[in-house]
């Protein structure tokens, strides 16, 4: 317990020390330098307004397939040991993902026109 508290105190001291060092070494801030990309130009539009709402559905679709791959690898490694139950569970998982893909498809998020 003492080692854990010592480590937490060391980490906290490191964070405070680095924060203090960065504020001591930084150059003077100009108001124009903290604008977007430090270019000094005033932004013409809000940053969020550039993204269409359909990109959120595509992002959800990407995350669904990404999660599929994350869960498929350990399943492939242990499927021989677990037997038919593992195969049934994986097809259930894929069915849930198929429902998500079908929803995105029906909402028209895969049409680019």
C-alpha positions as a printed Julia matrix, in Angstrom:
113×3 Matrix{Float64}:
   0.0     0.0     0.0
   2.86    2.35    0.83
   4.46    1.61   -2.55
   1.21    2.47   -4.34
   0.85    5.76   -2.47
   4.51    6.58   -3.14
   4.0     5.91   -6.85
   0.86    8.07   -6.92
   2.71   10.9    -5.16
   5.6    10.59   -7.61
   3.27   10.72  -10.59
   1.41   13.73   -9.15
   4.7    15.52   -8.48
   5.84   14.78  -12.03
   2.64   16.18  -13.5
   2.8    19.34  -11.39
   6.5    19.75  -12.19
   6.02   19.38  -15.94
   3.06   21.76  -15.89
   5.11   24.34  -14.01
   8.07   23.86  -16.35
   5.92   24.33  -19.42
   4.35   27.52  -18.11
   7.79   28.86  -17.12
   9.32   28.16  -20.53
   6.49   29.18  -22.82
   6.76   32.3   -24.9
   4.4    35.21  -24.54
   1.01   34.44  -26.0
  -0.41   36.74  -28.6
  -4.2    36.72  -29.06
  -3.84   35.95  -32.77
  -1.46   33.06  -32.14
  -4.05   31.0   -30.27
  -6.56   31.02  -33.12
  -7.11   27.99  -35.32
  -3.84   26.38  -36.41
  -2.0    29.41  -35.04
  -2.27   31.04  -38.44
  -3.59   34.3   -37.09
  -6.55   34.29  -39.47
 -10.06   34.53  -38.14
 -12.07   31.37  -38.83
 -14.75   31.71  -41.52
 -17.06   29.02  -40.06
 -17.45   26.89  -36.97
 -15.3    23.75  -37.01
 -18.25   21.4   -36.45
 -20.28   22.83  -39.31
 -17.99   21.22  -41.91
 -19.11   17.67  -41.1
 -22.36   16.36  -42.49
 -24.56   14.28  -40.19
 -24.19   11.18  -42.39
 -20.58   10.86  -41.31
 -21.73    9.92  -37.8
 -23.58    6.88  -39.14
 -20.53    5.88  -41.18
 -18.42    6.24  -38.06
 -20.76    3.95  -36.13
 -20.56    1.45  -38.99
 -16.77    1.61  -38.94
 -16.71    1.09  -35.18
 -19.04   -1.9   -35.54
 -16.66   -3.57  -37.97
 -13.69   -2.57  -35.87
 -15.23   -4.16  -32.78
 -16.0    -7.23  -34.87
 -12.33   -7.66  -35.7
 -11.28   -7.05  -32.11
 -13.59   -9.8   -30.86
 -12.93  -12.18  -33.77
  -9.24  -12.67  -33.09
  -9.51  -14.1   -29.56
 -12.51  -16.14  -30.68
 -10.46  -17.76  -33.45
  -7.73  -18.62  -30.97
 -10.04  -20.45  -28.52
 -12.84  -21.77  -30.78
 -11.32  -25.26  -30.93
 -11.27  -25.51  -27.14
 -14.79  -24.13  -26.58
 -16.61  -26.15  -29.24
 -19.97  -25.49  -30.85
 -21.1   -23.01  -28.2
 -18.4   -20.57  -29.32
 -19.56  -20.83  -32.92
 -23.18  -20.15  -31.93
 -22.17  -17.15  -29.82
 -20.07  -15.69  -32.64
 -22.92  -16.02  -35.11
 -25.17  -14.27  -32.6
 -22.64  -11.46  -32.32
 -22.4   -11.21  -36.1
 -26.21  -11.1   -36.3
 -26.25   -8.07  -34.01
 -23.66   -6.38  -36.22
 -25.7    -7.26  -39.3
 -28.7    -5.49  -37.75
 -26.51   -2.38  -37.33
 -25.3    -2.53  -40.92
 -28.85   -3.01  -42.16
 -29.99    0.03  -40.18
 -27.19    2.2   -41.59
 -27.94    0.93  -45.09
 -31.67    1.65  -44.78
 -30.99    5.14  -43.41
 -29.03    5.86  -46.58
 -25.69    6.53  -44.94
 -23.89    4.45  -47.54
 -25.15    6.59  -50.45
 -22.67    9.3   -51.32
 -24.9    11.44  -53.5
